[in-house]
Structures are given as structure tokens and as C-alpha cells.
């Protein structure tokens, strides 16, 4: 078992910097120019590479979906980072992730991502047990390739998420947790999004990528991170500090920092200072704002109303969001039931009424939204409780 203790930033640390570069197309030459420009203020890609060590590229491979769905990091962004890395070193370059569905190689195949002369796509390994002496969950299993990478480059995708608000640089580190361990940790942590945010930050601070790059050329809004709507944004972000990158993404999209609990946790542990102190290099972020409001996924309102655990439990049934199945979209494929660690979902393909085909037991459900995250038909959404609907809480979408 490996014990992970990472140095924290201190008040004497220089302000975090984020590079923002406009990119309106995935055309290879344009991608190469944009990535090179984004990294130039930090000394170029060579400033992040450890000599004679492997380079691991960690994209967002949530599931094997078509590239036009904007579910995964675009393959041309991955290729662009690999091309730039190869120009700076001869180190082995690996592309890996632990998807919610399928494998890294399966996702890469669906995306048409293959270039053996440039990089090797490898599936998640069995993992290594890592202890967290300072955390309440103590230990978990992370991909050894990711946790022990000589140089880890985190290549995230700008998407919404029902539990965390956004899936960007910090949330992408959750892919370091191997296989079904991710689903099990949703169950162990419970429905409180604040506990899940702390888990995400501890994982990120453990694998600590040398560099974070965000694909926001086309992002996903609405019912993300798997079934939302692709939306052109037209930029990429880069930074050694993933928390700062996520903070700037929030500013661009008009998301209040308090809505993204990982930012608050990062500030608590000293990994991030004030969002206002982040230095943005390159584009004026005001010029990158979407012309119309960005549509968030519905999020649980409890964390914005009460801090008391007792009060939270009292209000849970009437405020907390629960997954809701749209019988018109549901095909009763059973994927949601197969990954539900709480055993709250039953599927009856022989049911005569559509509403009876896939049923979620509200008493068993822990509101982890793993089912919503992986539903291939986009048939599951987050539905607020009765009082939340009346007060219009958690209904922003």
C-alpha cells in the first residue's frame, strides 16, 4: 500500500496562472497552434516533461460515444498534445483512462483515435491501494499508471454534471479510480455532494498532473456529462493548477464559484487562493463568454441551504434531486441497473406499461447519479423534490 502525502500551497505561493486561447475548430494545424500558444507562457511542453520517464495522457473517456456527442475529450486535442510532446522528447507516450462504461481502448476505437507511431492506448490496470491519512475515507485504489506517471497530462472536457456542477480538470482525475471502484465510492461517500467534492480533491492532489488542458472547443451543457447538448464554446484552457483552471472556466460560463464545491475544498486545503487573484494569460475571458446563458445540469439544493446534517436529513426527501426515468426515451437496456451499487433500479423488459420497465426505488437511491451519467439514451435526468420544485431550487437547467 502506498501512502500519499502531497505538499500544499502556502500563502507565499505565487498567484495561479491560466492560459486561455481561442480555438474554433478541431482542424489539426489549428489545434497544434492553439496548444503551443497556450503552453508558451509556461515555458512550453518541455517545462513539464520529466527526462527519461513515461508521459501519460489522461483524457475524459467517460464512455464509448461518437465524437460529435461531446461526451469525451476530442481525439484531435489528444493527438495535438501527443504531437507536441513527441516534438519535445522521445519518452514513451501512453493514453489511458478508466471509463464508466467499457475500456480506454474501446473508447479510443469509437473515437477513431489510433496512432501507434505516436502513442499507445492502454487500458486501466488493476490499480494500487493508496492511503490518505488526512482524509476520512482513508484509502482507495488508483490506477498505477496514472498515480505513478513520470509526467501526467490531464486533458479534460468542459461539461456539466448533476452532482459536481461541472466536469472539467479536477473531476477528470476521478478516472484514476479503477473500474467499478468509482461506483462503489459514490455509495460509500453517500449523497452529500460536499463529501464527494472532498474525495475528488484528495484524488486530484494525489495524482497531481503536471499540466492540465481543457477542451472547450465544443462543450456539453444541460443534462451532462453523458446526455447533454453539445455547444460550441471556441477555446482551450491550460494551467499547472487544475483548480485555477476550473475557476476560470466558471467565470467564463457565468457559474458562481460557490456552486462548484471542489473549488471551496481546494481553498480550504490551501491548493487555491482567491478566484479573483488568478492571472489569465491570453484571451480576455469576457470575450469568451457564451452569447446566451450556459445551461447547467440540475444540482441538489441542500448544500446551498443548510450546513446542519440533522436539518439536511429532515429536508432530504423533499429537497434532494433524484434520478427520473423518461419512459419515452428508455429502451430498458439495463445498463443503469447493472452499475447501481445501491441496488435501487429494477428493469422489466416484459412490462406492458412503459413506466414499469425501469423503476428506481427512491428509498434505496443514494442520488449518486451514476445511472444518469451513463444512460446511453439520455433517458435519466435529475428531478427536484416537491418543496424544491415549489421554491424553484435545483431547477436550473
C-alpha positions, 0 to 999 in steps of 0.5 A: 500500500502506498501512502500519499502525502502531497505538499500544499500551497502556502500563502507565499505561493505565487498567484495561479496562472491560466492560459486561455486561447481561442480555438474554433475548430478541431482542424489539426494545424489549428489545434497544434497552434492553439496548444503551443500558444497556450503552453508558451507562457509556461515555458512550453511542453518541455517545462513539464516533461520529466527526462527519461520517464513515461508521459501519460495522457489522461483524457475524459473517456467517460464512455464509448460515444461518437465524437460529435456527442461531446461526451469525451475529450476530442481525439484531435486535442489528444493527438495535438498534445501527443504531437507536441510532446513527441516534438519535445522528447522521445519518452514513451507516450501512453493514453489511458483512462478508466471509463464508466462504461467499457475500456480506454481502448474501446473508447479510443476505437469509437473515437477513431483515435489510433496512432501507434507511431505516436502513442499507445492506448492502454487500458486501466490496470488493476490499480494500487491501494493508496492511503490518505491519512488526512482524509476520512475515507482513508484509502482507495485504489488508483490506477498505477499508471496514472498515480505513478506517471513520470509526467501526467497530462490531464486533458479534460472536457468542459461539461456539466454534471448533476452532482459536481456542477461541472466536469472539467480538470479536477473531476477528470482525475476521478478516472484514476479510480479503477473500474467499478471502484468509482461506483462503489465510492459514490455509495460509500461517500453517500449523497452529500455532494460536499463529501464527494467534492472532498474525495475528488480533491484528495484524488486530484492532489494525489495524482497531481498532473503536471499540466492540465488542458481543457477542451472547450472547443465544443462543450456539453451543457444541460443534462451532462456529462453523458446526455447533454447538448453539445455547444460550441464554446471556441477555446482551450484552457491550460494551467499547472493548477487544475483548480485555477483552471476550473475557476476560470472556466466558471467565470467564463460560463457565468457559474458562481464559484460557490456552486462548484464545491471542489473549488471551496475544498481546494481553498480550504486545503490551501491548493487555491487562493482567491478566484479573483487573484488568478492571472489569465494569460491570453484571451480576455475571458469576457470575450469568451463568454457564451452569447446566451446563458450556459445551461447547467445540469440540475444540482441538489439544493441542500448544500446551498441551504443548510450546513446542519446534517440533522436539518439536511436529513429532515429536508432530504426527501423533499429537497434532494434531486433524484434520478427520473426515468423518461419512459419515452426515451428508455429502451430498458437496456439495463445498463443503469441497473447493472452499475447501481451499487445501491441496488435501487433500479429494477428493469422489466423488459416484459412490462406492458406499461412503459413506466414499469420497465425501469423503476428506481426505488427512491428509498434505496437511491443514494442520488449518486447519479451514476445511472444518469451519467451513463444512460446511453439514451439520455433517458435519466435526468435529475428531478427536484423534490416537491418543496424544491420544485415549489421554491424553484431550487435545483431547477436550473437547467 
